[in-house]
């Protein structure tokens, strides 16, 4: 599993000109599910996202988590994180999970984050989405399941 995590002052998603999700302060998480990923990977990524200390404390140090600052998570499925561009000019997505598995594990990550007490909004799986955000910092972190490291 791969995740691109951005600390945001706000983020939102539109599908067909309709806003379907939006958050204020928090994390925008682009999540890619690989063909070999499991529920354990979903739990691992959710725990990392929930506990990452990437918000400033009173001294300006990155010491606080999204939960510590009362933030939310906007979780977006992003299979293109598994695009392999090493050969040719068109990415290969052979390492991305099939649709059924990807959606199940994506929803599992959302549930795991909620279980950890975080407000979570999601994109619409397999929809053409317009994602907007206001980066805060900017702070951007890349996460992968242990087997991908």
C-alpha positions in Angstrom: 0.0 0.0 0.0 1.2 3.5 -0.8 0.0 6.8 0.5 0.8 10.4 -0.2 -0.2 12.5 2.8 -0.5 16.3 2.6 -1.1 18.5 5.5 -3.9 20.9 4.5 -5.7 24.0 5.7 -8.6 22.6 3.6 -9.4 20.2 0.9 -12.4 19.1 -1.1 -13.7 16.8 -3.9 -16.1 17.5 -6.7 -17.7 14.9 -9.0 -19.7 16.3 -11.9 -19.6 19.8 -10.4 -21.1 18.5 -7.1 -19.0 18.8 -4.0 -19.1 15.4 -2.4 -16.6 15.8 0.4 -14.6 18.5 2.1 -12.5 19.1 5.2 -10.9 22.0 7.0 -7.6 21.5 8.8 -6.3 18.0 8.4 -4.8 15.5 6.0 -5.5 14.8 2.4 -4.5 11.2 1.8 -4.0 9.8 -1.7 -4.1 6.0 -1.2 -2.9 3.3 -3.7 -3.6 -0.3 -3.1 -1.3 -2.9 -4.5 -2.2 -6.4 -5.8 -0.3 -8.1 -2.9 -1.8 -5.8 -0.1 -3.7 -7.3 2.8 -5.9 -6.1 5.7 -2.7 -5.9 7.7 -1.4 -3.4 5.3 -4.6 -1.4 5.7 -4.2 -1.4 9.5 -0.5 -0.4 9.3 -1.2 2.5 7.0 -4.2 3.7 9.0 -2.1 3.6 12.2 0.7 5.6 10.6 -1.7 8.2 9.2 -3.4 8.6 12.5 -0.2 9.0 14.5 2.0 10.9 12.2 3.3 14.0 14.1 3.3 16.5 11.2 1.5 19.4 12.8 3.3 22.2 14.6 3.2 22.5 18.4 3.5 25.8 20.2 7.2 25.9 19.6 6.8 25.4 15.8 8.1 21.8 15.9 6.3 18.9 14.1 5.1 17.2 17.3 1.3 16.9 16.9 -0.9 14.4 15.1 -4.0 15.1 13.1 -6.1 14.0 16.1 -4.1 16.2 18.5 -5.1 19.3 16.4 -8.7 18.2 16.0 -8.3 17.7 12.3 -10.0 15.5 9.7 -8.9 13.2 7.0 -9.9 13.3 3.3 -9.1 9.9 1.9 -8.9 9.5 -1.9 -8.4 6.3 -3.8 -5.4 6.7 -6.2 -4.4 3.6 -8.1 -2.0 5.6 -10.2 0.4 5.6 -7.3 1.3 2.1 -8.6 2.1 3.4 -12.0 5.5 2.0 -13.2 7.2 4.4 -15.6 10.5 2.7 -15.9 9.9 1.4 -19.4 8.3 3.4 -22.3 6.2 6.5 -21.9 2.9 5.1 -20.7 2.7 3.9 -17.0 2.0 0.2 -16.4 -0.4 -0.5 -13.6 0.2 -4.2 -13.3 1.1 -3.9 -9.6 -2.1 -2.1 -8.7 -4.9 -4.2 -7.0 -8.0 -5.2 -9.0 -11.0 -3.0 -8.5 -12.8 -5.2 -5.9 -9.8 -5.7 -3.7 -8.7 -2.1 -4.0 -12.1 -0.8 -3.0 -12.4 -3.2 0.0 -9.0 -2.2 1.4 -9.5 1.5 0.7 -12.8 1.3 2.7 -10.9 -0.7 5.4 -8.4 2.1 5.8 -11.3 4.6 6.2 -12.9 2.4 8.8 -9.6 2.0 10.7 -9.1 5.7 10.8 -12.6 6.2 12.1 -11.9 3.5 14.7 -9.0 5.6 15.9 -11.3 8.5 16.5 -10.7 10.6 13.3 -13.4 12.2 11.3 -13.0 10.8 7.7 -14.5 11.8 4.4 -13.8 9.9 1.2 -13.8 10.4 -2.5 -16.0 8.3 -4.8 -14.3 5.1 -5.8 -13.6 4.9 -9.6 -15.1 8.4 -10.2 -13.4 11.2 -12.1 -12.8 13.5 -9.2 -11.6 17.1 -9.0 -9.6 17.4 -5.9 -8.7 20.8 -4.5 -6.5 21.6 -1.6 -4.7 24.3 0.3 -1.3 23.0 1.3 -0.3 23.9 4.8 3.5 24.2 5.0 3.6 22.5 2.6 4.1 19.3 4.4 4.0 16.1 2.2 4.9 12.6 3.4 5.2 9.4 1.4 4.2 6.2 3.2 4.4 2.6 2.1 3.6 -0.8 3.7 6.6 -2.5 5.2 6.9 -5.0 2.3 7.3 -2.2 -0.2 10.2 -0.6 1.6 
